[in-house]
């Protein structure tokens, strides 16, 4: 049954990539909205988890407001998928016209410094589109890490899709990824990491919207070991088809303290930047999984 289910999942994603990119953009937008509303009305586990997470981000929201936010969140999430399916066929000129970053100069100056740059982002809006903007508009190809998905063929689809946009994609599992990222940074390259959810047992505990969550240590450790500039970035959607972003000021390596102490302080600063962006646009935060430690402890 597992192999059959994996094959079905892979086939459905394959249909999405093959079919949605052929649709006119208004039709793809409308389809994504219908799918999002259908999923939201079913009130499945992912929708309920999204609402639970949003309740921490917007603690004053009542049940009606939370339902509005979760519906908007599912629409934003499906917009991400519709855009991602269509991204390889999109006119590269749109990466400049449809994506707009505040304080873009911080990224440009960091790249020009030759130190290497780590851009860390949360799961906000469309990080793949932001990556295409970096490659097309900033002329800055980069290396990233992807979580290994089941089935393996689905992971291969994601890797091929992102590589078609000009990204170098490394598997998350295994220790080789960190060494490769460090080499890219030491040669003055750009590394982009989605970093608001820890996928290992070695994450750093941070205060996030008043409760403890765990986020990856990788961005801070890479900056410490290579001398790279660590820049948090946040994203949000505007009206179709605009994507907006902000490059936040550099998270600097503390001058004193142990490596663990420095990593904790830097990861907390990164989390604070993420929290600012998520609080500004909670409907664009695509966190449909457990994140906070007290939620993780609910598991049997």
Secondary structure, DSSP 8 states (H G I E B T S, - for coil): -HHHHHHHHHHHHHHHHHHHTTS-HHHHHHHHHHHHHHHHHHT-HHHHHHHHHHHHHTTT--HHHHHHHHHHHHHHHHHHHHHHHHHTTS-TTHHHHSEEEETHHHHHHHHHTTS-EEEEE-SBS-HHHHHHHHHHTS---EEEEE---SSHHHHHHHHHHHHHTT-EEEESSSTHHHHHHHHHHHTT-EEEEE-SS--SS--EEEEETTEEEEE-SHHHHHHHHH--EEEEEEEEE-STT-EEEEEEEE----SSS-HHHHHHHHHHHHHHHHHHHHHHTGGGB---S--BHHHHTT--
